[in-house]
Every structure is written in C-alpha cells, then in structure tokens.
Amino acid sequence: MPRLVPLSALQHYAFCPRQCALIHNEQLWVENYLTAQGNLLHQRVDSGEPETRRGVRFERGVQVSAPSLRLSGKLDLLEHELATAKLTPVEYKRGKPKVGNWDRVQLCAQALCLEEMLSTQVNDGALWYWQTRHREAVLFDEELRGQTLAVIADVITLFDRGVTPKAEFDKRCKACSLMDQCNPKLLQTDRSVQYVSGLFQTEFE
Amino acid sequence: MKQLQNCLYITKDGAYLHKQRETLLVEQRIEGKKHKLLQVPIHSIGAIFCFGNVLVSPQVMGFCGERGTGLAFFDQFGRFQARVVGQQHGNVLLRRAQYQFSDEQQLTFVKGLVGAKLQSSRAVLQRHLRNHGAVTEVKQASARLKQIIESLPVQRSIDSVRGYEGEGAKHYFSVFGQLITNPKFEFNGRNRRPPKDPINAMLSFLYAIWGKELSGALQGVGLDPQVGWLHTERPGRDSLAQDLLEEFRAYVIDRLVLTLVNRKQVKPKDFITDVSGAVSMSDEARKTVLQAYQSRKLETINHPFLDEQVEIGLLPHLQAMLLSRHIRGDLASYPPFCMR
C-alpha cells in the first residue's frame, strides 16, 4: 500500500514545496496564530451534526480517499441534494480569495476523491472565505482537473523521493509557521564550510 | 525563534507535582497537611528537573510526554536517574540519514566539534591571561592547545582526533586550578564518578544537566540522541548529546563554575564529603548553583554562526536544529558553537 497524500499537502505544496516537505516528510509542525485560527474555524465547522434543510443534507468533516490517485483527506462540508443526488464539496478558508488557483485545486482534488468513492460525477464545488464572508462557486472543468492531476503528481514525487527542496527566501516566509525551523535566510547562502575551517585558525600572537 | 521557556527545578524533598486543569501544582505534605509551594501555568514550562525524592503524577508525565516538555529525575547528589519520554514521533527520514552518516561526514563533524571545544577551552585560558597577567603554566597550556587545534585539519581518523581531544583536555585541566582565585578552593585535575572535590562536583552536576538539555533538544528536532560519532555508542549513553556537550563545556559550564567560586557565591561548607571521599553539594549549594545556571541561560549573546542575538538557554535547540539541517543536506557542514 503506497503512502497516501493528504489533501492538505496539496495546499502546502502550493504555498511552498519546501514547506510541504518539512511538514509531511520531516514531520515538523509549529502552531502560529494563523494555523491556530484555522483550527478554531475548522473545529466549528467539523463538529456540527449532519442536518437537512430544504432538501439538502449537510455533512461535516467527511473522510474521503482516492487510492488510485493516492489521495486521502477530509471535506469541511459536503452538500447532498436529496432530489437530484447532486454532491457539492465546500471548503472553508480562513483568509480571502487568492490570486492563484490553489484553493480551487484542493477543492477539485476533493471532488476527484468523491468521484472515485461513489463512481459518480461531481461537477462543481464551493469555497467559503471567512475573512470576506464570500462564497465562490468553482466549476471542475477539464482545465482545472488537468492542473489538479499535475499538482498531485508533483506532490507524490516529492513524497516518494524524500528530498527536501532548498530554501528560497521571499515574502511568503513572513506568513509561514515553519520559518524558524526552515531558516530560509540562513540557508540562502551556505557559509558553513568557511565557518568550520575558521575553527582551526588561531589568532596570531 | 523558539521561546526560551522556564525550567522548573524541584529540590524539595517529598514534593508532589500534579496537574490541576491547565496549571502545574507543587505541593508538600508536612505532618500530614498539604502545603501549596507553587502553582504555574503548565504551558509556560519548558522542562522540569526533579532532585531527590520528588513525586510526579501520571497526568503530568503524560502531558510532558505529549508536548515534548523535558522531565528528568536526578538523585539527591544530582546524578541522573531517568527521563520521561512520550510517544516516539518525528522525522524518520532524518533519523535514517543520521544512521547512514558516512565515515567522511563523521570525521568532518568530529574535527569541527573538537576544534570548537579546544578553541573555547583556550579562550577561557586566554581570558584569564588577559585579566590576571601572564602565568607561565597557563600560557604554556594555551600554546599547546593552539598547536593541537592547528593540527586537527590534517587528521585522517576519528581515533587520532579523539587522542588530540584527550590531550587537549588534559592540558586544559592541568592548569584549570590556577584560574581559581578563591584560596578556599583548590582543584588538582578532573575526577568523577564520584567527584572528590567541590569544583569537580559542580562541574559533573552541571555537565549532566546541560547534557539532558541537549538530549531533549536533539529529540525535539527528531534526532536520536544515542547515536553520536565522537563518543562511541554504548547502551544507555546519549552519545550524540555528549558529542554536542563538548562545544559548550568551557563556555557555558566551566566559566560558570569559575564565577561561582571566584565571586565566593559558594563556600567550602556548602559541600558534604563522604567517608569514601566522594563530595556532593548541600541543598543550599545546589540551589545557588541552579540559580546561577538559570541566570546564565538567560544571558544574551551573538551567535557566531547565525549572527543573531540569542539566549544561551536556546543554544541546545539551535545547535540541534543546525545539525539536523546538515544531516538532511541543507548545510554542507555542521557549524559547532564556538565562542572565542
């Protein structure tokens, strides 16, 4: 049984491949206020009992996997329209809509899991942004599916090779909870060899 | 930057530690009545060191294990007895790389370590020479250390580096007694198991505690503290923690002991001598030493490799982090801590 890729890893990879390797291969995890806030939000949405309103059943914290794609994870919310059997995965995000396609890729990966588990077609999902109180509908078209499969392949390669990518220091690092353990600034230029050779020199007396 | 959390040192005989909601409660029974000695938020504690007969509830142990809070037990003489470790977790790739550390890497690592150690030892001697004028033997020892340091790079085997390390330590300790300006204490070379004079008792005690901090820090980054390269593996020995201890002996511990003695913060009557000649600290002395150690850990220095202001107490964690990054290939060499 090959190792399954958690859906969250796609998001980490999107943010920074090195962060993804540090979390999933090197097993580092540090709470910062961003992750803590995310946890609280998720506790709120995951803990709800399933409920049915106006013909739609809402299930929270649904566990899914797609062994053929080596994916596994959890859905924040799955909306199940009873009359049509239509499934809509919904993902809660702490922040606001991002420029990149990353949140959509993660949602699409969730849809791929549902499709594999239930042998059905999942056409669209939704992203719910806490900071802006905004719900965005996402259509799982061919383009997004292709992009999602490409990212999954990249993450699987990262997992299987077990190599941690080199650090690149930029503005993303400020928001990263692993900054202290990753040390991007320190590792930008490796001065360790000169430092060690300096240990064997004694000052002239 | 990892916060330097408070360490708790429990030296009260018969103290009982238990958890009450999110606080840590230290109590003592006196004539059957409970007395509260201390109550602190449990999340503010980084490590707990218990000396002598101290009882700890399973809930506290579980909490420490889960959060990676160090919890170690020492007997009343400060000898290490046990450490509480939680579930094995962490970085299996890192540990595997640690076990596969090549001969070449090991030799480079050991050379750097011994270089850093002897430089720091020599710095202690040089400091004394600067402050107290030239003392012939001290000067000679320092010159000999200089020669040894300079001959390290060409060494071809770990054994020969070990030989030089031993020789360097011998020269250093042969004059260490001359750095003691308090006439009430004398030191005629290093001895241990058991220590036979107050200076050796303090050195052994503090080396042991700092070694435990290093073990905890190594485990914190996911390294196996038992697999080192300067110290050979031996069941029950934290070889890697002992390896890293070499970088810190002179700068952190030896200097602290010198300060305690030369500033007359400890007195000969603070020490107890057994019939066998073994010397241990009285509770009073242990308290003084631990307080001084705790303040030493709060001192801020500029880290020679990171070039950042850091507290001395964070050094174990920083060096463990640097070593893990070297073993995982982020850094070409491991930069040992070295203050000159």
Chai-1 contact restraints between the chains, C-beta under 6 A:
chainA,res_idxA,chainB,res_idxB,connection_type,confidence,min_distance_angstrom,max_distance_angstrom,comment,restraint_id
A,N25,B,L93,contact,1.0,0.0,6.0,A-B,restraint_1
A,E26,B,N91,contact,1.0,0.0,6.0,A-B,restraint_2
A,Q27,B,G90,contact,1.0,0.0,6.0,A-B,restraint_3
A,Q27,B,N91,contact,1.0,0.0,6.0,A-B,restraint_4
A,G162,B,L93,contact,1.0,0.0,6.0,A-B,restraint_5
A,T164,B,R328,contact,1.0,0.0,6.0,A-B,restraint_6
A,D180,B,M1,contact,1.0,0.0,6.0,A-B,restraint_7
A,L187,B,D330,contact,1.0,0.0,6.0,A-B,restraint_8
A,D190,B,L331,contact,1.0,0.0,6.0,A-B,restraint_9
A,D190,B,A332,contact,1.0,0.0,6.0,A-B,restraint_10
A,S192,B,L331,contact,1.0,0.0,6.0,A-B,restraint_11
A,S192,B,A332,contact,1.0,0.0,6.0,A-B,restraint_12
A,S192,B,S333,contact,1.0,0.0,6.0,A-B,restraint_13
A,S192,B,P335,contact,1.0,0.0,6.0,A-B,restraint_14
A,V193,B,A332,contact,1.0,0.0,6.0,A-B,restraint_15
A,V193,B,S333,contact,1.0,0.0,6.0,A-B,restraint_16
A,Y195,B,F305,contact,1.0,0.0,6.0,A-B,restraint_17
A,Y195,B,P335,contact,1.0,0.0,6.0,A-B,restraint_18
A,V196,B,G112,contact,1.0,0.0,6.0,A-B,restraint_19
A,V196,B,S333,contact,1.0,0.0,6.0,A-B,restraint_20
A,L199,B,G112,contact,1.0,0.0,6.0,A-B,restraint_21
A,L199,B,G115,contact,1.0,0.0,6.0,A-B,restraint_22
A,L199,B,A116,contact,1.0,0.0,6.0,A-B,restraint_23
A,L199,B,C338,contact,1.0,0.0,6.0,A-B,restraint_24
A,F200,B,G115,contact,1.0,0.0,6.0,A-B,restraint_25
A,F200,B,I149,contact,1.0,0.0,6.0,A-B,restraint_26
A,F200,B,L152,contact,1.0,0.0,6.0,A-B,restraint_27
A,F200,B,P153,contact,1.0,0.0,6.0,A-B,restraint_28
A,T202,B,K146,contact,1.0,0.0,6.0,A-B,restraint_29
A,T202,B,I149,contact,1.0,0.0,6.0,A-B,restraint_30
